[in-house]
C-alpha cells in the first residue's frame, strides 16, 4: 500500500514538472528573438530619459511582453512597432505631471529589427544626431515619425526604397540638405511632413509621382525655385503647405483645378505673377497668398463655388478694385487684402459687413465701410 502511494505521489510530481516545463518552453517560444531583444537594448543604450522611467520596463528575456512602447507581430513574435511619444495622455505622464524629455541619438541598431512596421520617436525635444541611413533598408516600415526632436543631417538618400511607407513625419527638427530624389518613389506615401527644418534646394519636378499623398507640409524651410506643375497630378491632395520658404515664380493655375485641395498656404515666399482665376472658383477653403510679390488684379471670378473660411492676400502688389463678383461667393469668413495698392469702393453687404478696418488698411485709395466714406 505504501509503495502504491509513493508511486502515485511521484507520478503527480513528475506531471507537475512536465507541465511547468511545457509552459516555460511555450513562453520562450512566444518570446521575441534574442536578436530583436539585443537590438532594442542597443537602441535604448543610446538614449537617456531621466524623468519618467519609460525604459524601466525594458527587462526580462521577452521584449514582446510589457516592454513600454514595444509591440510584436502575433505570429512571428518579431518586433513590429516602437511607439515612444514625449507628449501623451498615458498614465506615466499624468503621474509625473510633465511632458517627456530625452537626449541621446537614434542607434543604427534599430535597423536590425527587420520586421519593424512603425517607428515613432516623437516630441522628446532633445534627441540629436542623424537619422540612421540604414532606416531605408527596413522593408516593412509603414510609419516613420520623428517629429519634435533635434535631429541633424539629411534625410536618408535611399528613403525611396521604403515602398510600404505611408507616413513620413520629421517636422520640427534641425535637418538640412535637400529633398532626396528618391523620395518621389514612395508610391504608398499619404502624409509628408518636413516642416520646421533647414531643408534647402528645390521641390523635385516629379513631385506629382506621389499619387497617394493627401497632406504635403513643407513649410518653414529654405526651399527655393518653382512650385512644380506636377503637384496638380496628386488627385488625393487636400492640404498643401509651402509657406515660409524662398519659392519664386508664378502659381501654377492647375492647382485650382485639383479635385479635393482644401488648404493652400503659400505665404511668406517670393512668388510673383498674378493670382490664377482658377484658385478663386475652386473648392479651396483656406487660401493664404500673403507676403509675396503677387501683382495684377484680384480675379473677378467669384461664384457659388467660392467658399473661403480664410482668404489672405495681404502684403502683395495687387492693384485695381475689389471685384464685385466677390458678393456672389457662398461664404467668406476672414478676408485680408491689406498692404496692397487697391483702390475704389469696398463692396457693401456680405462678407464685408463683419470685417474690420485692419483687413483693408494700407492700400492706395480704398474707401467705404469699414474705412472712410468714399
DOKERO-312771 format. One record per residue: y, x, z of N, C-alpha, C in turn. Coordinates in steps of 0.05 Angstrom, whole numbers, plus 5000, padded with zeros to 4 digits. Layout:
BEGIN
YXZYXZYXZ;...
REM end
This chain:
BEGIN
497650175000500050005000502550175000;502550385016504850575018505250714991;502950784978503150914952504550744931;503750474932504950284913507950264917;508750244943511650224950513150464941;511950704945513250954937513550964907;511550884893511650884863513750704853;513950464865515950264856518750364861;519150484884521750604891522550814871;520550984864521051204845521851094818;520450884809520950764783523750634782;524550504805527250394806529350614804;528850824819530751054819530951174791;528651204778528651324751530051144731;529650874734531050684716534050704720;534950734745537850754750538951004737;537551224739538451474727538651444697;536651324685536651284656539051114647;539550894662541850714656544450864658;544751014680547251164683547551374661;545351504654545451704632546251574606;545051344600545651204575548551114574;549651014597552450934599554251174594;553551394606555151634603555151734574;552651724562552551814534554151624515;553951364522555551174506558551224508;559451274533562251334538563151574522;561451784523562152034509562251984479;560351824469560251784440562651614431;563851454449566151284443568751434447;568651664459571051814464572151944439;574652034440575752164417574452434413;574352544389573052804385574553024400;573253234409574553454423576853574406;576553574380578653684363581253524365;581053254366583353084369584653124396;582953144417583953184444585453454445;584353654434585653924434588353914419;588453774397590953754381593053604397;592353394411594253244428595253424451;593553574463594353744485596253974476;595754074452597554274440600154144433;600153904423602653754417604253714443;602853634464604153594490605353854501;603954074498604854324509607454424498;608254314474610754404462613154224470;612554024487614653834496615053844526;617453794535618053774563619453514569;618153344587619253084594619453074624;621853124636621953174665622352924682;622852694671623752464688621752244691;620352174670618651934670615751984675;614852224669611952284673610152154653;611152114628609451964609606952114601;606952384605604552534598602552554622;603252434645601452464668598652334663;598652144645596052014639594452164618;595452374607594052534587592152724600;590052624612588052784625585352654622;583252804627580552704622579652764594;577052724588576052814562576552604540;577152344548577352134528580352064523;581452174502584252124495584651854483;582451704479582751424469583051234492;582751324516582651144539584951204558;586951024557589251034576590951284574;591051414552593051624547595551484537;597751504551600151354545601051414516;601451194501602551224474600551294453;597951324460595851404441593951174436;593451124411591450924404589451044384;587050944385584951054367583750834350;582650914327581150734310578650644324;578150384323575850264337573150364327;572950424302570450514291569950814292;571950964283571551254282572251394308;573851254326574751364351576551614346;577651634322579651844317582451734325;584151914333586951844340588351724315;589351484318590651344295593651314299;594551284324597351234329598351394353;600751514349602251634371604851484372;605451334393607851174395609251234421;611151414420612751504443615651454438;616751254451619651184447621151244473;623451364469625151434492626851194502;626950984487628250734495626350514492;625450394514623250204514623550014537;622249784534622049584556619549634573;618149844568615649904582616349924612;614449844629614949854659615650134669;614650344655615250614665618150674663;619550544643622450584640623950414660;623050164664624349984683624250094711;621950204718621550324744623450554749;623750724728625550954731628450884728;629050644717631750554712633350754696;632150844674633551034657632051034630;633451134610632151184584630951464585;629351524565627951774564629552014554;628752244563629852494553627652704551;627452824528625253014524626353244507;625553484514626253724498623653854487;624154074473621854204461621854154431;619554174418619354144389616754004382;616553924357614153784347612254004337;610054024351608054234345606554164319;606054364302604454314278601554234285;600854254310598154164318597653874312;599953714310599553424305598353384277;598553584260597453554233594453574233;593253654255590353664257589153394263;590853194268589952924273589652784245;587452834232587152774204587152474198;586652304218586652014214589151874224;591252034230593651924241595051734221;595651494231596751294214599751244221;600451264246603151214255603951434275;606351554269607351774286610251714293;610651624318613351544327614051714351;616051884348617252034370620251984368;621151764380623751654375625551644399;628151714395630251674415629851834441;628952084438628652254461630952444465;632752454445635452574447635352884447;633253014456633353304459631253454444;629453324430627353464415628653594391;628153854388629454014367627354154349;628354324332626554464314626054304289;624354414271623854274245621754064247;621653894226619353724222617153894209;614853914222612754094210612154014181;612354204163611754144134608954024130;607054104148604354004145604053704149;606153574160606153284162605453154136;606353284114605853174087602953184079;601253304095598453324089596753114103;598052924117596552724132596052484113;593752444102593352254080593451964089;593151904114593151624123595851534136;597751714136600251654150601851434137;602451224152603950994142606750974154;607051074179609651054193610351324204;612751424196613851674208616551604218;616851594245619351504258620151714278;622251864271623152084288626152054294;627151804294629951754298630851844326;633451934327634751974353633852224368;633552444354632952704366634952914357;634253164358635953384349634553554329;632953424312631353574293633053714272;632353954264633854104245632054174221;633154324203631654404179631754184158;629854184140629854004117627453804119;627753584104625453414101623253564086;620653534094618553684080618653644050;618553864035618753854006616553693993;614253684006611953543994611553264006;613753154017613452894031612452674012;612852713987611952513967608952493965;607452673978604452653978603452423996;605252324013604352114032604251844018;602251804003602051563985601951304000;601151304026601051064042603551004059;605451184058607751164076609450924069;609850754090611550514086614250544101;614350704122616750734138617351034141;619751114133620751384138623451364152;623551424177625951404193626451664207;628451814198629252064211632252054218;633351814222636151774227637051914253;639651984254640852084278639552344288;639252534270638352804277640453004266;639553244261641353444250640053574226;638753414210637353514186639353594165;638553794149640353894128638653904102;639654064083638254084058638853844040;637153804020637453584001635153384004;635453153990633252963989631153083971;628653123981626553243965626053083939;625653223917625053093892622552923895;620653013911618052873913618352603927;620652553941620952313957620552063940;621452083915621251843897618451783889;616551943897613651883892612451713914;614051643934612951483956612751183947;610751123933610550863919610150633938;609450683963609050473983611350434002;613450603999615650614019617250354018;617650234042619149994044621750034060;621750224078624050264095624750564096;627150634086628050914086630650924102;630651084123633051114139633451414145;635551524132636251814137639051834147;640151614158642951604168643451824189;646051904190646952074211645752354212;645552484189644552754187646652924172;645753144161647553324146646353374118;644953174108643653204082645653194060;645453384042647353414020646053393993;647553453972646453433945646653143935;645353093913645552833900643252653907;643652393904641452193905639852223880;637152263881635652303857636152093836;636352173811636951983789634651773786;632251853793629951673791629351533817;631451493834631151353860629851083856;630250963833629250693827626250683825;624850913826621950913827620850783852;622450773873621650673899621650363898;619850243882619949963876619349783899;618049883920617349723943619549723965;621649873961623749913981625349663986;625649594012627349364019629849454034;629749684047632249794060632450084054;634850164044635550444038638150504053;637850654075640050714093640551014092;642651094078643251374073645951454083;647251304100650051344108650351584126;652851674129653651884148652152144142;652152224116651152484108653252624091;652352814075654252954058653352934029;652352704021651352663994653752643975;653352753951655452743931654352653904;656052653884655152563857655252263854;653852173834654051893826651951713840;652551453841650551263850648751213827;646151273830644351243807644050953797;644250923771643850663759641050553765;639150733769636350643772635850493798;637750503817637450353842637050053836;638349963815638149673808635349593799;633549783795630849723787629149633812;630149683836628649633860629049333867;627349173856627748883858627448763886;626248913905625948813932628248903950;630049073941632049193958634048983968;634248953994636148764006638448894020;638149144028640149284044640549564034;642949624023643549884012646049994026;645750204041648050324056648350614048;650450664032651150934023653851024035;654750894056657450944066657651224079;660151304081660951554095659451794084;659551824058658552064044660852174026;660152304005662152413986661552323958;660452083955659651983929662151923912;661851963886664151933868663251773843;665051743824664451593800664651293805;663851133785664050843787661750713801;662150463808660050293820658450173797;655850223795654250103773654349803774;655149683752655349383751652649253756;650449403750647749283753647049223782;648549343801648049283830648548993835;650448873821651048593825649048403813;647048503798645048343785642348353800;642348483823639848513838639148253852;636648183851635747913859636247853889;635648053906635647993935637648173951;639248333937641048503951643148343967;643148373993644848214011647048384024;646548634028648448814041648949054024;651449104017652249344002654549474015;654049704028656049864042656550124027;658850144015659650384000662250504011;663050424034665650514046665550804054;667950924053668251204062667151404043;667451354017666651553996668951623979;668451723955670551793936670151643910;669251393912668551233889671051143875;671051153849673351083832672550863813;674350803794673750593775674550323786;673450113774674149833781671849693795;672449473808670349313820668949153799;666349193795664849033775664948743782;665648563763665648273769662948173778;660748313771658048223779657748223810;659248403824659048413853660148163866;662248043852663647813864661947563860;660547543838658947303832655947333839;655347533855652547603862651747453887;649347513897648447403923649047573946;650647783943651347963965653047813985;652347844011653847704032655547904049;654748154050656448364063657148574042;659648584035660648774015662848944027;662349204030664449384041664949604022;667249594009668149803990670549954000;671149934025673650044036673650344036;676150454037676650744039675350894016;676050813992675250953967677650993949;677251033924679551063905679250853883;678350613890677950403871680650283862;680850243836683450143826682949903808;685149813795684949573779685349323795;684349103785684748833797682248743812;682648563831680348423843679348223822;676848243815675748073793676147773799;677047623779677547343781674947193774;672747253789670147143782668747023806;670246933826669046793849668146513840;666046423853664946163847663146063869;661745843865659945733886657845923896;657046123880655046313889656246523907;658846543907660246743924660146653953;658646793969658346733998658446994013;660747054024661147314038661747274067;659947374084660647384112662647604118;662547824102664448044103665148134075;667648154069668648284044670948464051;670448724051672448924059673149094035;675549064025676549214002678949384010;679349434035681749564045681749864038;684149974039684650264034683550354007;684450213986683850293959686450303943;686250273917688650273899688750023882;687849803894687749553879690649443875;691049313852693649213845693448923836;695748803830695748523820695548323842;694748083835694647853853691847823865;691747673887689247583897688347353879;686047363866685347163846685146883857;686046683842685946403851683046303854;681246423838678446323840677146383867;678446543884677346603910677046353927;678746153921678545893935676045743929;674745813907672245663899669745793911;670146013926667846133939666745943960;664045933963662845753982663645834011;663846094016664646174043665546464042;667746524057668546804062669346814091;667846954107668246974135670547164142;670047414136672047624141672847754115;675447754109676547874085678748074093;678548314082680548524088681448654061;683848604053684948734029687348904036;687648984061689949134070689949414057;692349544057692749814048691849844019;693049674002692649693973695449663960;695549583935698049543921698249253910;697149063925697148783916699948663918;700248453902702848323901702548023897;704547863902704447583897703647413921;703547153917702946973940700046983948;699546963974696846933984696046643980;693746593967692946303963692746153989;693445893987693345724011690545614015;690045524039687445394045685245604052;682845504053680545674060680045884038;679346134045678846244072681246354086;683646314074685946464084687246334108;686446084114687645954137686746054164;684546224165683646324190683946634192;685146754172685447044172688047134184;688047374197690447474209692047654190;694447704198696247864180695148144175;693548254194692448524190690648544166;689648314157687848314133689348364108;692048334109693748354084695948564086;696148694109698448874113698349124095;700649254092700949504077700049464048;701049254035700949224006703749233995;704049213969706649243956708449003961;707448773955709148533957707648273961;705548273977704148023984706047854001;705847593998707447414015705947154019;706946994037705646744045703946774069;703246554082701746564106699146734103;698546904123699946944149702147154149;703047234125705347424123707947264120;710047404113712647274110712547064087;714246874088714346674066715146814039;714246704018714946803991717846733984;
REM end
